[in-house]
Amino acid sequence: MKQLWFIGISMLFLAVGCTLSDKTVSTALSYVDYVDPLIGSGGHGHVFVGATVPHGMVQLGPNNLSKGWDWCSGYHDSDSTIIGFAHTHLSGTGIADLGDILFMPVDGNKMIHTPSTSLKVTDYVSLFHKAEQQVRPGYYAVRLDRYDIQVELTTTERVGLHKYTYPTGSLPQVIIDLEESVQSLEARQGVLETSFRQINDTTITGYRRSDEWARDHKVYFTTVFSAPILNCMTDEEGNGLRALLTFDTATETLYAKTGISYVSEQSAQNNLYTELPGWDFETIAQHSNRQWNEALSVIDFRSDEETMKIFYTALYHTMIAPSLFADTDGHYRGADGKIHRAEGFTPYTVFSLWDTYRAVHPLYTLIDTRVEDYVNTLLTICEQQGELPVWHLVGNETHCMVGVHSIPVIADACLKGFSDIDPQRAYQAVSSFRTMDRDGLKEVREQGYIPADKVTWSVARGLEYAIDDYCIAQLARKLGKEEDYHLFMERSRNYRHYFDPAKGFMRGKLSDGSWRQEYDPSYSLHLEDDYVEGNGWQYTWLVSHDVEGLIGLFGSRERFLEKLDSLFLVSSELNEGASVDISGMIGQYAHGNEPSHHTLYLYAYAGEAHKTAERVREVYEKFYHAAPDGLIGNEDCGQISAWYIFSTLGFYPVNPADGTFVFGSPLADRATIRLNNGKELHIIAHHNSLTNKYIQSVRLNGKEHKPFYITYQDIMQGGTLEYQMGATPPETNTSLINP
């Protein structure tokens, strides 16, 4: 881990002549003080609220009584109920799962349950007041209004530590709920099997197995309490189970520490005793806070207070998933359902690849020391389940969304030279894409395109597959596999099949090669359409790997720019039944969903980078706020946040596998990226302000830098990147193609 770096930076920037605005904060930062975990807990952000450590196995936080799409993380800012505190959660996803192993402290004197009836959630649910809730990295606290019980939570990597303070005169009890979880999919069976045992007067153990988004999800736990259990009553109903534990009335402060594992109860116990042998809550909370401060210190970002709050909360959100999946002894549950011991890497889980290949994983290649672990995890999953992972969750392949975007993540890391990844092993995995037959890939191989009358989401699938093919081609070229390079490069141009030059949109093509009879580029349906979570306006630009080729489809740079301008100017109205994920609208540009994220940067390829600056600044202003509803769409395991991180630093990775980052419009007055190779890139935006949003010129290590992008190799060399900002567009712009 990198050491905290707090001193000397002001002298460095003064030495190179940086003039800082009055709004910039002092030199020494406590990065965690700028994180507000409640940002994104309202609206449709779906972020996790609770205690965790960076990429930890445990995400310990409250579950609300309500269920539904906006409760995918178990918690929503609109809710004022708590049914307990669960040890696992997802953050920002559009489908619900986890929320396992739920603990709820109660005062038995205020319960409405009687021994002769089944224990129900409605018997013990409590209201809470937002003003009495404290949330910071690694710590969560709230008062349960119904019982006047103060709850405090913190964690290590694999252990959740609870502190319950009961009022004098209460009957201290704790409910262990192995039935409840975050809402399951209607078509799934929910909880399949539970087990609960009391080992001694302070220790319980058990497991929960469920069929929800993850079809075979097994999580085990062992809990030790700081006081003896006087009575234990269990209540089984169907496959679920709840237990009611009673403690001595003299117990005013009760601690509970819970180790979890995806392997066994014994492994959960080992995790518990290895990571948390003692009971010092404050020390553990402080250590968790220090872990977060060190993790967030990889980027020292300076701007106004509100922007810094949004920035560091965004960085925090990129560090929740992927989450640790191996026990302290290296054992983990494989994608084949068997128990393995990891050799040479640490396994992780929760890979929201359709979202995160775009910016989250490119960000990791700059600042995260776990990149090789992530990639080796994906390669191992491929070998264990017999095909490349698509959206992997706690040992289960969900096949969620379109494309096979473990491919760009694997290929990009290999192309960037991460040494603990075997490139031949990686290529064997990604090149297996050529023989995959699912979801239209057979049609791609046989016809070059996916017929819209045979496969749903045909355009979305085809465009995403073309990106995957491009990434494989680049790795093939690096490894000297010229025949494969040409094969996959030709496949990467299949996006051309979906472009209708008469309409100027990517649209569904039928088996006979004709277009659908009627076409409205603003129209979409959530489940039965040529697009997924989008429409023709948004998907027409999804050629991030070959922007020059996309421009060519329009016939000229001028026509391309005219169409791109139209995207932001047409009506934002959507048809009834359109996906709720299409949000954050500027015209038909939809910032709340991932397929649009690179689109703002396409102007730079055609010589009008100033329009990128204008639109990027508009997105900052409209769609990112330091409030619970401060994210415009599902946060999606860090992707909405990663867009903001890159963009406010002044550049964005449009192409997922060529190592270029396109300039836009920074919000940082200055920043330092502490790179994962030990070097540092210092960023200075001279004269940056709300009006000075246009990059006039760029200097890299004191030399004029003319391209409209910076390369990964340039960044990883470290040094100083300077933007000269101004209130009007520069007189000249470079572009990818000639006018």
ZIKA-V601434 format. One record per residue. N is the residue number from 0. RES is the residue in one small letter. SS is DSSP state (@ for helix, = for strand, . for the rest). PHI is phi as a letter, one per 20 degrees, with the letter a starting at -180 (NA if undefined). Layout:
n:N res:RES ss:SS phi:PHI
n:N res:RES ss:SS phi:PHI
This chain:
n:0 res:m ss:. phi:NA
n:1 res:k ss:. phi:f
n:2 res:q ss:. phi:f
n:3 res:l ss:. phi:f
n:4 res:w ss:. phi:c
n:5 res:f ss:. phi:d
n:6 res:i ss:. phi:d
n:7 res:g ss:. phi:n
n:8 res:i ss:@ phi:f
n:9 res:s ss:@ phi:f
n:10 res:m ss:@ phi:f
n:11 res:l ss:@ phi:f
n:12 res:f ss:@ phi:f
n:13 res:l ss:@ phi:f
n:14 res:a ss:@ phi:f
n:15 res:v ss:. phi:e
n:16 res:g ss:. phi:n
n:17 res:c ss:. phi:f
n:18 res:t ss:. phi:d
n:19 res:l ss:. phi:e
n:20 res:s ss:. phi:f
n:21 res:d ss:. phi:f
n:22 res:k ss:. phi:f
n:23 res:t ss:. phi:f
n:24 res:v ss:. phi:f
n:25 res:s ss:. phi:f
n:26 res:t ss:. phi:f
n:27 res:a ss:. phi:f
n:28 res:l ss:. phi:d
n:29 res:s ss:. phi:d
n:30 res:y ss:@ phi:f
n:31 res:v ss:@ phi:f
n:32 res:d ss:@ phi:f
n:33 res:y ss:@ phi:e
n:34 res:v ss:. phi:e
n:35 res:d ss:. phi:c
n:36 res:p ss:. phi:f
n:37 res:l ss:. phi:e
n:38 res:i ss:. phi:f
n:39 res:g ss:. phi:n
n:40 res:s ss:. phi:e
n:41 res:g ss:. phi:d
n:42 res:g ss:. phi:l
n:43 res:h ss:. phi:d
n:44 res:g ss:. phi:f
n:45 res:h ss:. phi:m
n:46 res:v ss:. phi:f
n:47 res:f ss:. phi:f
n:48 res:v ss:. phi:c
n:49 res:g ss:. phi:q
n:50 res:a ss:= phi:d
n:51 res:t ss:. phi:b
n:52 res:v ss:. phi:d
n:53 res:p ss:. phi:g
n:54 res:h ss:. phi:l
n:55 res:g ss:. phi:f
n:56 res:m ss:. phi:f
n:57 res:v ss:. phi:e
n:58 res:q ss:. phi:c
n:59 res:l ss:= phi:e
n:60 res:g ss:= phi:a
n:61 res:p ss:= phi:f
n:62 res:n ss:= phi:d
n:63 res:n ss:. phi:e
n:64 res:l ss:. phi:f
n:65 res:s ss:. phi:f
n:66 res:k ss:. phi:c
n:67 res:g ss:. phi:q
n:68 res:w ss:@ phi:g
n:69 res:d ss:@ phi:e
n:70 res:w ss:@ phi:d
n:71 res:c ss:. phi:f
n:72 res:s ss:. phi:e
n:73 res:g ss:. phi:n
n:74 res:y ss:. phi:c
n:75 res:h ss:. phi:b
n:76 res:d ss:. phi:f
n:77 res:s ss:. phi:f
n:78 res:d ss:. phi:e
n:79 res:s ss:. phi:c
n:80 res:t ss:= phi:d
n:81 res:i ss:= phi:c
n:82 res:i ss:. phi:d
n:83 res:g ss:= phi:q
n:84 res:f ss:= phi:c
n:85 res:a ss:= phi:e
n:86 res:h ss:. phi:e
n:87 res:t ss:. phi:c
n:88 res:h ss:. phi:b
n:89 res:l ss:. phi:e
n:90 res:s ss:. phi:c
n:91 res:g ss:. phi:n
n:92 res:t ss:. phi:f
n:93 res:g ss:. phi:e
n:94 res:i ss:. phi:c
n:95 res:a ss:. phi:e
n:96 res:d ss:. phi:a
n:97 res:l ss:. phi:m
n:98 res:g ss:. phi:m
n:99 res:d ss:. phi:e
n:100 res:i ss:. phi:l
n:101 res:l ss:= phi:e
n:102 res:f ss:= phi:d
n:103 res:m ss:= phi:c
n:104 res:p ss:= phi:f
n:105 res:v ss:= phi:c
n:106 res:d ss:= phi:d
n:107 res:g ss:@ phi:g
n:108 res:n ss:@ phi:f
n:109 res:k ss:@ phi:d
n:110 res:m ss:. phi:e
n:111 res:i ss:. phi:d
n:112 res:h ss:. phi:f
n:113 res:t ss:. phi:c
n:114 res:p ss:. phi:g
n:115 res:s ss:. phi:e
n:116 res:t ss:. phi:d
n:117 res:s ss:. phi:f
n:118 res:l ss:. phi:f
n:119 res:k ss:. phi:d
n:120 res:v ss:@ phi:g
n:121 res:t ss:@ phi:f
n:122 res:d ss:@ phi:f
n:123 res:y ss:@ phi:c
n:124 res:v ss:. phi:g
n:125 res:s ss:= phi:c
n:126 res:l ss:= phi:e
n:127 res:f ss:. phi:b
n:128 res:h ss:. phi:d
n:129 res:k ss:@ phi:g
n:130 res:a ss:@ phi:f
n:131 res:e ss:@ phi:d
n:132 res:q ss:. phi:d
n:133 res:q ss:= phi:c
n:134 res:v ss:= phi:c
n:135 res:r ss:= phi:b
n:136 res:p ss:. phi:g
n:137 res:g ss:. phi:n
n:138 res:y ss:= phi:b
n:139 res:y ss:= phi:b
n:140 res:a ss:= phi:b
n:141 res:v ss:= phi:b
n:142 res:r ss:= phi:d
n:143 res:l ss:= phi:e
n:144 res:d ss:. phi:f
n:145 res:r ss:. phi:f
n:146 res:y ss:. phi:d
n:147 res:d ss:. phi:l
n:148 res:i ss:= phi:d
n:149 res:q ss:= phi:e
n:150 res:v ss:= phi:d
n:151 res:e ss:= phi:c
n:152 res:l ss:= phi:c
n:153 res:t ss:= phi:b
n:154 res:t ss:= phi:b
n:155 res:t ss:. phi:d
n:156 res:e ss:. phi:f
n:157 res:r ss:. phi:c
n:158 res:v ss:= phi:c
n:159 res:g ss:= phi:d
n:160 res:l ss:= phi:d
n:161 res:h ss:= phi:d
n:162 res:k ss:= phi:c
n:163 res:y ss:= phi:d
n:164 res:t ss:= phi:d
n:165 res:y ss:. phi:e
n:166 res:p ss:. phi:f
n:167 res:t ss:. phi:g
n:168 res:g ss:. phi:n
n:169 res:s ss:. phi:e
n:170 res:l ss:. phi:d
n:171 res:p ss:= phi:f
n:172 res:q ss:= phi:c
n:173 res:v ss:= phi:c
n:174 res:i ss:= phi:e
n:175 res:i ss:= phi:d
n:176 res:d ss:= phi:d
n:177 res:l ss:. phi:d
n:178 res:e ss:. phi:e
n:179 res:e ss:. phi:f
n:180 res:s ss:. phi:b
n:181 res:v ss:. phi:f
n:182 res:q ss:. phi:g
n:183 res:s ss:. phi:e
n:184 res:l ss:. phi:f
n:185 res:e ss:. phi:g
n:186 res:a ss:. phi:f
n:187 res:r ss:. phi:e
n:188 res:q ss:. phi:e
n:189 res:g ss:= phi:m
n:190 res:v ss:= phi:f
n:191 res:l ss:= phi:d
n:192 res:e ss:= phi:a
n:193 res:t ss:= phi:c
n:194 res:s ss:= phi:b
n:195 res:f ss:= phi:b
n:196 res:r ss:= phi:b
n:197 res:q ss:= phi:e
n:198 res:i ss:. phi:e
n:199 res:n ss:. phi:b
n:200 res:d ss:. phi:f
n:201 res:t ss:. phi:c
n:202 res:t ss:= phi:c
n:203 res:i ss:= phi:c
n:204 res:t ss:= phi:b
n:205 res:g ss:= phi:r
n:206 res:y ss:= phi:b
n:207 res:r ss:= phi:c
n:208 res:r ss:= phi:c
n:209 res:s ss:= phi:b
n:210 res:d ss:= phi:c
n:211 res:e ss:. phi:c
n:212 res:w ss:. phi:f
n:213 res:a ss:. phi:f
n:214 res:r ss:. phi:f
n:215 res:d ss:. phi:c
n:216 res:h ss:= phi:d
n:217 res:k ss:= phi:c
n:218 res:v ss:= phi:c
n:219 res:y ss:= phi:d
n:220 res:f ss:= phi:b
n:221 res:t ss:= phi:c
n:222 res:t ss:= phi:c
n:223 res:v ss:= phi:d
n:224 res:f ss:= phi:d
n:225 res:s ss:. phi:e
n:226 res:a ss:. phi:c
n:227 res:p ss:. phi:f
n:228 res:i ss:. phi:e
n:229 res:l ss:. phi:e
n:230 res:n ss:= phi:b
n:231 res:c ss:= phi:c
n:232 res:m ss:= phi:d
n:233 res:t ss:= phi:d
n:234 res:d ss:= phi:c
n:235 res:e ss:= phi:d
n:236 res:e ss:= phi:b
n:237 res:g ss:. phi:m
n:238 res:n ss:. phi:e
n:239 res:g ss:= phi:e
n:240 res:l ss:= phi:b
n:241 res:r ss:= phi:c
n:242 res:a ss:= phi:c
n:243 res:l ss:= phi:d
n:244 res:l ss:= phi:d
n:245 res:t ss:= phi:d
n:246 res:f ss:. phi:c
n:247 res:d ss:. phi:f
n:248 res:t ss:. phi:f
n:249 res:a ss:. phi:f
n:250 res:t ss:. phi:f
n:251 res:e ss:. phi:d
n:252 res:t ss:= phi:c
n:253 res:l ss:= phi:c
n:254 res:y ss:= phi:d
n:255 res:a ss:= phi:c
n:256 res:k ss:= phi:d
n:257 res:t ss:= phi:c
n:258 res:g ss:= phi:e
n:259 res:i ss:= phi:d
n:260 res:s ss:= phi:b
n:261 res:y ss:. phi:e
n:262 res:v ss:. phi:d
n:263 res:s ss:. phi:a
n:264 res:e ss:@ phi:f
n:265 res:q ss:@ phi:f
n:266 res:s ss:@ phi:f
n:267 res:a ss:@ phi:f
n:268 res:q ss:@ phi:f
n:269 res:n ss:@ phi:f
n:270 res:n ss:@ phi:g
n:271 res:l ss:@ phi:f
n:272 res:y ss:@ phi:f
n:273 res:t ss:@ phi:f
n:274 res:e ss:@ phi:e
n:275 res:l ss:. phi:b
n:276 res:p ss:. phi:f
n:277 res:g ss:. phi:d
n:278 res:w ss:. phi:c
n:279 res:d ss:. phi:f
n:280 res:f ss:@ phi:f
n:281 res:e ss:@ phi:f
n:282 res:t ss:@ phi:f
n:283 res:i ss:@ phi:f
n:284 res:a ss:@ phi:f
n:285 res:q ss:@ phi:f
n:286 res:h ss:@ phi:f
n:287 res:s ss:@ phi:f
n:288 res:n ss:@ phi:f
n:289 res:r ss:@ phi:f
n:290 res:q ss:@ phi:g
n:291 res:w ss:@ phi:f
n:292 res:n ss:@ phi:f
n:293 res:e ss:@ phi:f
n:294 res:a ss:@ phi:f
n:295 res:l ss:@ phi:f
n:296 res:s ss:. phi:f
n:297 res:v ss:. phi:f
n:298 res:i ss:= phi:c
n:299 res:d ss:= phi:e
n:300 res:f ss:= phi:d
n:301 res:r ss:= phi:c
n:302 res:s ss:. phi:a
n:303 res:d ss:. phi:f
n:304 res:e ss:@ phi:g
n:305 res:e ss:@ phi:f
n:306 res:t ss:@ phi:f
n:307 res:m ss:@ phi:f
n:308 res:k ss:@ phi:f
n:309 res:i ss:@ phi:f
n:310 res:f ss:@ phi:f
n:311 res:y ss:@ phi:f
n:312 res:t ss:@ phi:f
n:313 res:a ss:@ phi:f
n:314 res:l ss:@ phi:f
n:315 res:y ss:@ phi:g
n:316 res:h ss:@ phi:f
n:317 res:t ss:. phi:f
n:318 res:m ss:. phi:d
n:319 res:i ss:. phi:e
n:320 res:a ss:. phi:d
n:321 res:p ss:. phi:g
n:322 res:s ss:= phi:d
n:323 res:l ss:= phi:g
n:324 res:f ss:. phi:c
n:325 res:a ss:. phi:d
n:326 res:d ss:. phi:f
n:327 res:t ss:. phi:f
n:328 res:d ss:. phi:e
n:329 res:g ss:. phi:n
n:330 res:h ss:= phi:f
n:331 res:y ss:= phi:b
n:332 res:r ss:= phi:e
n:333 res:g ss:. phi:e
n:334 res:a ss:. phi:f
n:335 res:d ss:. phi:e
n:336 res:g ss:. phi:n
n:337 res:k ss:. phi:e
n:338 res:i ss:= phi:e
n:339 res:h ss:= phi:c
n:340 res:r ss:= phi:d
n:341 res:a ss:. phi:f
n:342 res:e ss:. phi:c
n:343 res:g ss:. phi:n
n:344 res:f ss:. phi:b
n:345 res:t ss:. phi:d
n:346 res:p ss:. phi:f
n:347 res:y ss:= phi:c
n:348 res:t ss:= phi:b
n:349 res:v ss:. phi:m
n:350 res:f ss:= phi:d
n:351 res:s ss:. phi:e
n:352 res:l ss:@ phi:f
n:353 res:w ss:@ phi:g
n:354 res:d ss:@ phi:e
n:355 res:t ss:@ phi:e
n:356 res:y ss:. phi:f
n:357 res:r ss:. phi:f
n:358 res:a ss:. phi:b
n:359 res:v ss:@ phi:f
n:360 res:h ss:@ phi:f
n:361 res:p ss:@ phi:g
n:362 res:l ss:@ phi:f
n:363 res:y ss:@ phi:g
n:364 res:t ss:@ phi:f
n:365 res:l ss:@ phi:e
n:366 res:i ss:@ phi:c
n:367 res:d ss:. phi:d
n:368 res:t ss:. phi:e
n:369 res:r ss:. phi:e
n:370 res:v ss:@ phi:g
n:371 res:e ss:@ phi:f
n:372 res:d ss:@ phi:f
n:373 res:y ss:@ phi:g
n:374 res:v ss:@ phi:f
n:375 res:n ss:@ phi:f
n:376 res:t ss:@ phi:f
n:377 res:l ss:@ phi:f
n:378 res:l ss:@ phi:f
n:379 res:t ss:@ phi:f
n:380 res:i ss:@ phi:g
n:381 res:c ss:@ phi:g
n:382 res:e ss:@ phi:f
n:383 res:q ss:@ phi:f
n:384 res:q ss:@ phi:e
n:385 res:g ss:. phi:n
n:386 res:e ss:. phi:b
n:387 res:l ss:. phi:f
n:388 res:p ss:. phi:f
n:389 res:v ss:. phi:d
n:390 res:w ss:. phi:b
n:391 res:h ss:= phi:d
n:392 res:l ss:= phi:b
n:393 res:v ss:. phi:k
n:394 res:g ss:. phi:n
n:395 res:n ss:= phi:c
n:396 res:e ss:= phi:e
n:397 res:t ss:. phi:e
n:398 res:h ss:. phi:l
n:399 res:c ss:. phi:e
n:400 res:m ss:. phi:m
n:401 res:v ss:. phi:c
n:402 res:g ss:. phi:n
n:403 res:v ss:. phi:c
n:404 res:h ss:. phi:e
n:405 res:s ss:@ phi:f
n:406 res:i ss:@ phi:f
n:407 res:p ss:@ phi:f
n:408 res:v ss:@ phi:f
n:409 res:i ss:@ phi:f
n:410 res:a ss:@ phi:f
n:411 res:d ss:@ phi:f
n:412 res:a ss:@ phi:f
n:413 res:c ss:@ phi:f
n:414 res:l ss:@ phi:f
n:415 res:k ss:. phi:e
n:416 res:g ss:. phi:n
n:417 res:f ss:. phi:f
n:418 res:s ss:. phi:f
n:419 res:d ss:. phi:e
n:420 res:i ss:. phi:c
n:421 res:d ss:. phi:f
n:422 res:p ss:@ phi:f
n:423 res:q ss:@ phi:f
n:424 res:r ss:@ phi:f
n:425 res:a ss:@ phi:f
n:426 res:y ss:@ phi:f
n:427 res:q ss:@ phi:g
n:428 res:a ss:@ phi:f
n:429 res:v ss:@ phi:f
n:430 res:s ss:@ phi:f
n:431 res:s ss:@ phi:f
n:432 res:f ss:@ phi:g
n:433 res:r ss:@ phi:f
n:434 res:t ss:@ phi:d
n:435 res:m ss:. phi:f
n:436 res:d ss:. phi:d
n:437 res:r ss:. phi:f
n:438 res:d ss:. phi:l
n:439 res:g ss:. phi:n
n:440 res:l ss:@ phi:f
n:441 res:k ss:@ phi:f
n:442 res:e ss:@ phi:f
n:443 res:v ss:@ phi:g
n:444 res:r ss:@ phi:f
n:445 res:e ss:@ phi:e
n:446 res:q ss:@ phi:d
n:447 res:g ss:. phi:n
n:448 res:y ss:. phi:b
n:449 res:i ss:. phi:d
n:450 res:p ss:. phi:f
n:451 res:a ss:. phi:f
n:452 res:d ss:. phi:e
n:453 res:k ss:. phi:d
n:454 res:v ss:. phi:c
n:455 res:t ss:. phi:f
n:456 res:w ss:. phi:l
n:457 res:s ss:@ phi:f
n:458 res:v ss:@ phi:f
n:459 res:a ss:@ phi:g
n:460 res:r ss:@ phi:f
n:461 res:g ss:@ phi:f
n:462 res:l ss:@ phi:f
n:463 res:e ss:@ phi:f
n:464 res:y ss:@ phi:f
n:465 res:a ss:@ phi:f
n:466 res:i ss:@ phi:f
n:467 res:d ss:@ phi:g
n:468 res:d ss:@ phi:g
n:469 res:y ss:@ phi:g
n:470 res:c ss:@ phi:f
n:471 res:i ss:@ phi:f
n:472 res:a ss:@ phi:g
n:473 res:q ss:@ phi:f
n:474 res:l ss:@ phi:f
n:475 res:a ss:@ phi:f
n:476 res:r ss:@ phi:f
n:477 res:k ss:@ phi:f
n:478 res:l ss:. phi:e
n:479 res:g ss:. phi:m
n:480 res:k ss:. phi:e
n:481 res:e ss:@ phi:f
n:482 res:e ss:@ phi:f
n:483 res:d ss:@ phi:f
n:484 res:y ss:@ phi:g
n:485 res:h ss:@ phi:f
n:486 res:l ss:@ phi:f
n:487 res:f ss:@ phi:f
n:488 res:m ss:@ phi:f
n:489 res:e ss:@ phi:f
n:490 res:r ss:@ phi:f
n:491 res:s ss:@ phi:f
n:492 res:r ss:@ phi:e
n:493 res:n ss:@ phi:f
n:494 res:y ss:@ phi:g
n:495 res:r ss:@ phi:f
n:496 res:h ss:@ phi:f
n:497 res:y ss:@ phi:e
n:498 res:f ss:= phi:e
n:499 res:d ss:= phi:e
n:500 res:p ss:. phi:f
n:501 res:a ss:. phi:f
n:502 res:k ss:. phi:e
n:503 res:g ss:. phi:m
n:504 res:f ss:= phi:c
n:505 res:m ss:= phi:f
n:506 res:r ss:. phi:b
n:507 res:g ss:. phi:f
n:508 res:k ss:= phi:d
n:509 res:l ss:. phi:e
n:510 res:s ss:. phi:g
n:511 res:d ss:. phi:e
n:512 res:g ss:. phi:n
n:513 res:s ss:. phi:e
n:514 res:w ss:= phi:e
n:515 res:r ss:. phi:g
n:516 res:q ss:. phi:f
n:517 res:e ss:. phi:d
n:518 res:y ss:. phi:b
n:519 res:d ss:. phi:c
n:520 res:p ss:. phi:f
n:521 res:s ss:. phi:e
n:522 res:y ss:. phi:e
n:523 res:s ss:. phi:b
n:524 res:l ss:. phi:c
n:525 res:h ss:. phi:f
n:526 res:l ss:. phi:d
n:527 res:e ss:. phi:c
n:528 res:d ss:. phi:a
n:529 res:d ss:. phi:e
n:530 res:y ss:. phi:c
n:531 res:v ss:. phi:c
n:532 res:e ss:. phi:l
n:533 res:g ss:. phi:a
n:534 res:n ss:. phi:c
n:535 res:g ss:@ phi:f
n:536 res:w ss:@ phi:f
n:537 res:q ss:@ phi:e
n:538 res:y ss:@ phi:e
n:539 res:t ss:. phi:f
n:540 res:w ss:. phi:e
n:541 res:l ss:. phi:e
n:542 res:v ss:. phi:c
n:543 res:s ss:. phi:f
n:544 res:h ss:. phi:e
n:545 res:d ss:. phi:b
n:546 res:v ss:@ phi:f
n:547 res:e ss:@ phi:f
n:548 res:g ss:@ phi:f
n:549 res:l ss:@ phi:f
n:550 res:i ss:@ phi:g
n:551 res:g ss:@ phi:f
n:552 res:l ss:@ phi:f
n:553 res:f ss:. phi:e
n:554 res:g ss:. phi:n
n:555 res:s ss:. phi:a
n:556 res:r ss:@ phi:f
n:557 res:e ss:@ phi:f
n:558 res:r ss:@ phi:f
n:559 res:f ss:@ phi:g
n:560 res:l ss:@ phi:f
n:561 res:e ss:@ phi:f
n:562 res:k ss:@ phi:f
n:563 res:l ss:@ phi:f
n:564 res:d ss:@ phi:g
n:565 res:s ss:@ phi:f
n:566 res:l ss:@ phi:g
n:567 res:f ss:@ phi:e
n:568 res:l ss:@ phi:d
n:569 res:v ss:. phi:f
n:570 res:s ss:. phi:f
n:571 res:s ss:. phi:e
n:572 res:e ss:. phi:f
n:573 res:l ss:. phi:d
n:574 res:n ss:. phi:f
n:575 res:e ss:. phi:f
n:576 res:g ss:. phi:n
n:577 res:a ss:. phi:f
n:578 res:s ss:. phi:g
n:579 res:v ss:. phi:f
n:580 res:d ss:. phi:f
n:581 res:i ss:. phi:e
n:582 res:s ss:. phi:b
n:583 res:g ss:. phi:m
n:584 res:m ss:= phi:e
n:585 res:i ss:= phi:c
n:586 res:g ss:. phi:m
n:587 res:q ss:. phi:d
n:588 res:y ss:= phi:f
n:589 res:a ss:= phi:c
n:590 res:h ss:. phi:f
n:591 res:g ss:. phi:f
n:592 res:n ss:. phi:c
n:593 res:e ss:@ phi:f
n:594 res:p ss:@ phi:g
n:595 res:s ss:@ phi:e
n:596 res:h ss:. phi:f
n:597 res:h ss:. phi:e
n:598 res:t ss:@ phi:f
n:599 res:l ss:@ phi:g
n:600 res:y ss:@ phi:e
n:601 res:l ss:@ phi:f
n:602 res:y ss:@ phi:g
n:603 res:a ss:@ phi:f
n:604 res:y ss:@ phi:f
n:605 res:a ss:. phi:d
n:606 res:g ss:. phi:n
n:607 res:e ss:. phi:c
n:608 res:a ss:@ phi:f
n:609 res:h ss:@ phi:f
n:610 res:k ss:@ phi:f
n:611 res:t ss:@ phi:g
n:612 res:a ss:@ phi:g
n:613 res:e ss:@ phi:f
n:614 res:r ss:@ phi:f
n:615 res:v ss:@ phi:f
n:616 res:r ss:@ phi:f
n:617 res:e ss:@ phi:f
n:618 res:v ss:@ phi:f
n:619 res:y ss:@ phi:g
n:620 res:e ss:@ phi:f
n:621 res:k ss:@ phi:e
n:622 res:f ss:@ phi:c
n:623 res:y ss:= phi:c
n:624 res:h ss:. phi:b
n:625 res:a ss:. phi:e
n:626 res:a ss:. phi:b
n:627 res:p ss:. phi:g
n:628 res:d ss:. phi:e
n:629 res:g ss:. phi:e
n:630 res:l ss:= phi:d
n:631 res:i ss:. phi:e
n:632 res:g ss:. phi:b
n:633 res:n ss:. phi:g
n:634 res:e ss:. phi:f
n:635 res:d ss:@ phi:l
n:636 res:c ss:@ phi:l
n:637 res:g ss:@ phi:o
n:638 res:q ss:@ phi:f
n:639 res:i ss:@ phi:g
n:640 res:s ss:@ phi:f
n:641 res:a ss:@ phi:f
n:642 res:w ss:@ phi:g
n:643 res:y ss:@ phi:f
n:644 res:i ss:@ phi:g
n:645 res:f ss:@ phi:f
n:646 res:s ss:@ phi:f
n:647 res:t ss:@ phi:f
n:648 res:l ss:@ phi:f
n:649 res:g ss:. phi:o
n:650 res:f ss:= phi:b
n:651 res:y ss:= phi:b
n:652 res:p ss:. phi:e
n:653 res:v ss:. phi:f
n:654 res:n ss:. phi:e
n:655 res:p ss:. phi:f
n:656 res:a ss:. phi:b
n:657 res:d ss:. phi:d
n:658 res:g ss:. phi:m
n:659 res:t ss:= phi:d
n:660 res:f ss:= phi:c
n:661 res:v ss:= phi:e
n:662 res:f ss:= phi:f
n:663 res:g ss:. phi:c
n:664 res:s ss:. phi:b
n:665 res:p ss:. phi:f
n:666 res:l ss:. phi:d
n:667 res:a ss:. phi:f
n:668 res:d ss:. phi:f
n:669 res:r ss:= phi:a
n:670 res:a ss:= phi:b
n:671 res:t ss:= phi:c
n:672 res:i ss:= phi:e
n:673 res:r ss:= phi:e
n:674 res:l ss:. phi:f
n:675 res:n ss:. phi:f
n:676 res:n ss:. phi:e
n:677 res:g ss:. phi:n
n:678 res:k ss:. phi:e
n:679 res:e ss:= phi:c
n:680 res:l ss:= phi:d
n:681 res:h ss:= phi:e
n:682 res:i ss:= phi:d
n:683 res:i ss:= phi:c
n:684 res:a ss:= phi:d
n:685 res:h ss:= phi:f
n:686 res:h ss:. phi:m
n:687 res:n ss:. phi:f
n:688 res:s ss:. phi:a
n:689 res:l ss:. phi:f
n:690 res:t ss:. phi:e
n:691 res:n ss:. phi:e
n:692 res:k ss:. phi:d
n:693 res:y ss:= phi:e
n:694 res:i ss:= phi:f
n:695 res:q ss:= phi:e
n:696 res:s ss:= phi:a
n:697 res:v ss:= phi:c
n:698 res:r ss:= phi:c
n:699 res:l ss:= phi:d
n:700 res:n ss:. phi:l
n:701 res:g ss:. phi:n
n:702 res:k ss:= phi:d
n:703 res:e ss:= phi:f
n:704 res:h ss:. phi:d
n:705 res:k ss:. phi:e
n:706 res:p ss:. phi:g
n:707 res:f ss:. phi:e
n:708 res:y ss:= phi:b
n:709 res:i ss:= phi:c
n:710 res:t ss:= phi:e
n:711 res:y ss:@ phi:g
n:712 res:q ss:@ phi:f
n:713 res:d ss:@ phi:f
n:714 res:i ss:@ phi:f
n:715 res:m ss:@ phi:f
n:716 res:q ss:. phi:f
n:717 res:g ss:. phi:m
n:718 res:g ss:= phi:o
n:719 res:t ss:= phi:c
n:720 res:l ss:= phi:d
n:721 res:e ss:= phi:d
n:722 res:y ss:= phi:d
n:723 res:q ss:= phi:d
n:724 res:m ss:= phi:e
n:725 res:g ss:= phi:b
n:726 res:a ss:. phi:e
n:727 res:t ss:. phi:c
n:728 res:p ss:. phi:f
n:729 res:p ss:. phi:f
n:730 res:e ss:. phi:f
n:731 res:t ss:. phi:c
n:732 res:n ss:. phi:c
n:733 res:t ss:. phi:e
n:734 res:s ss:. phi:b
n:735 res:l ss:. phi:f
n:736 res:i ss:. phi:d
n:737 res:n ss:. phi:f
n:738 res:p ss:. phi:g
